[in-house]
Amino acid sequence: MKTDDWLKLGISASWYFLLAWWLWSARGTKAAVRGEPWMTRLFLYWLPLVLAFVLLGPGEWYGHHWLREGIVPHTTPFFATALLIVVAGVALACWSRYLLGRNWSSVVQIKQAHELIEAGPYRYIRHPIYTGILLAFIGTAIQVGDVRGIFAVLIVFVSFWRKLRMEERMLGETFGDVYAAYKRRTSALIPRVF
């Protein structure tokens, strides 16, 4: 196999690792006290994620469509950069997920005896899992190198932004002034920026 093929394989393996970690670590989470309706989750979270993954699927799916217009060269340095970004994103998402422990949920929920986690990346950003997954999508979009990658990242960003706003509203109602102070000293997704 060529170097480029190994780099692409590394990107795919990183996503599979993230999926396996997510499924494994979902065991034993606390019961939910409050959450968003399932229709909202389906249409505003799960379907956009599926659409983003489809957009990043094999180029053959798109033939000569304008979505397949190349914008990033398919070269080893770009593939290596893409792999580094994906690995960094997956590592951040998995570490953040580990720190949440039994408080984690794939959907917006408040758990029984919910705790506000402020350790590790949560010391600087309120939603490091979203940051990590967005980084993984950005890296994958660089590897794909087509216009469709931009749309995939934008779809995920908009979905996560809506989700984090709802999450912050629920956490604010649950933790009150403690959460308001936490928001003032942290950023949503990128430390000291955004």
C-alpha positions in Angstrom: 0.0 0.0 0.0 1.1 3.5 -0.7 1.7 6.1 2.0 -1.5 8.0 1.0 -3.6 4.8 1.4 -2.1 4.3 4.9 -3.0 7.8 5.9 -6.6 7.4 4.6 -6.8 4.1 6.5 -5.7 5.9 9.6 -8.5 8.4 9.2 -11.1 5.6 8.8 -9.6 3.7 11.8 -9.9 6.9 13.9 -13.6 7.1 13.2 -14.1 3.4 13.9 -12.3 3.9 17.2 -14.5 6.8 18.1 -17.6 4.8 17.3 -16.4 1.8 19.3 -15.4 4.0 22.3 -18.8 5.7 22.2 -20.7 2.4 22.2 -18.5 0.9 24.9 -18.6 4.0 27.2 -22.4 4.5 26.9 -22.9 1.6 29.3 -24.0 2.5 32.8 -24.9 6.2 32.2 -27.2 7.8 34.7 -31.0 7.8 34.1 -32.3 10.9 32.5 -34.5 13.4 34.4 -35.2 15.7 31.5 -34.4 15.8 27.8 -35.3 17.0 24.4 -38.2 15.3 22.4 -37.1 12.4 20.2 -38.5 14.1 17.0 -36.2 17.0 17.6 -33.2 14.7 18.2 -34.0 12.8 15.0 -34.5 15.8 12.6 -32.1 18.3 14.1 -29.3 16.1 15.2 -29.2 12.5 13.9 -30.3 13.2 10.3 -27.9 16.1 9.8 -25.0 13.8 11.1 -26.1 11.1 8.7 -26.2 13.6 5.8 -22.7 14.9 6.7 -21.3 11.4 6.7 -23.0 10.7 3.3 -21.5 13.9 1.9 -18.0 12.6 3.0 -18.7 9.2 1.5 -16.9 7.7 -1.5 -16.4 10.1 -4.4 -17.9 7.6 -6.8 -21.3 8.3 -5.2 -21.2 11.8 -6.7 -19.8 11.2 -10.2 -19.2 14.5 -12.0 -21.5 16.5 -9.8 -20.3 20.0 -8.7 -20.2 18.7 -5.1 -17.1 16.7 -6.2 -15.2 19.7 -7.4 -11.7 19.5 -5.9 -10.6 22.3 -3.6 -7.8 20.6 -1.7 -4.9 18.7 -3.5 -4.8 15.0 -3.0 -1.2 14.9 -1.9 0.6 13.2 1.0 1.1 16.4 3.0 -2.6 17.2 2.9 -3.5 13.6 3.8 -1.0 13.7 6.7 -2.5 17.0 7.9 -6.0 15.6 7.7 -5.0 12.5 9.7 -3.4 14.7 12.4 -6.5 16.8 12.7 -8.8 13.7 12.8 -6.7 12.0 15.5 -6.5 15.2 17.6 -10.3 15.6 17.3 -11.0 12.0 18.2 -8.6 12.1 21.1 -10.2 15.3 22.4 -13.8 13.9 22.0 -12.8 10.6 23.7 -11.0 12.3 26.6 -13.9 14.6 27.2 -16.4 11.8 27.0 -14.3 9.9 29.6 -14.4 12.9 32.0 -18.1 13.2 31.7 -18.5 9.7 33.0 -22.0 8.7 33.9 -23.3 12.2 33.2 -22.8 11.7 29.4 -25.7 11.4 26.9 -25.6 11.4 23.1 -28.7 13.7 23.3 -29.5 16.8 25.3 -30.5 15.5 28.8 -30.2 16.3 32.5 -29.3 13.2 34.4 -30.1 12.1 38.0 -27.6 13.8 40.3 -26.1 15.5 37.3 -22.7 17.0 37.9 -21.0 20.0 36.3 -17.6 18.8 35.0 -14.9 21.4 34.9 -11.8 19.3 34.6 -9.5 18.7 31.7 -10.6 20.5 28.5 -13.8 21.5 30.3 -11.7 24.0 32.2 -11.4 26.0 28.9 -14.3 25.0 26.7 -17.8 24.0 27.6 -18.4 21.5 24.7 -15.0 19.8 24.0 -16.8 16.7 22.6 -18.4 18.9 19.9 -15.1 20.6 19.2 -13.4 17.2 18.9 -16.0 15.8 16.5 -15.9 19.0 14.4 -12.2 18.7 14.2 -12.6 15.1 13.0 -15.1 16.2 10.4 -12.7 19.0 9.3 -9.8 16.6 8.9 -12.0 14.2 6.9 -13.2 17.0 4.7 -9.6 17.9 4.0 -8.9 14.3 3.1 -11.9 14.2 0.8 -10.8 17.4 -0.7 -14.0 18.3 -2.5 -16.7 21.1 -2.1 -19.0 18.5 -0.4 -16.6 18.5 2.6 -17.4 22.2 3.3 -21.1 21.4 3.3 -20.6 18.4 5.6 -18.7 20.5 8.2 -21.2 23.3 8.0 -24.1 20.9 8.6 -22.4 19.4 11.6 -21.5 22.8 13.0 -25.1 24.1 12.7 -26.5 20.9 14.2 -24.0 21.1 17.1 -24.6 24.8 17.6 -28.3 24.3 18.0 -27.7 21.3 20.3 -25.2 23.2 22.5 -27.6 26.2 22.9 -30.3 23.8 24.2 -27.8 22.1 26.4 -26.6 25.3 27.9 -30.2 26.4 28.6 -30.9 23.2 30.5 -27.6 23.3 32.4 -28.3 27.0 33.3 -31.7 26.1 34.6 -30.2 23.1 36.6 -27.0 24.8 38.0 -28.1 28.5 38.1 -25.4 30.9 39.1 -22.7 28.2 39.2 -23.2 27.6 35.4 -23.5 31.3 34.6 -20.0 31.8 36.3 -18.7 28.8 34.4 -19.9 30.3 31.1 -18.2 33.6 31.8 -14.8 32.0 32.2 -15.0 29.5 29.3 -15.6 29.5 25.6 -18.2 27.4 23.8 -16.0 25.6 21.3 -12.6 27.3 20.9 -10.6 28.5 23.9 -10.6 32.4 24.1 -12.1 32.7 20.7 -15.7 31.3 20.4 
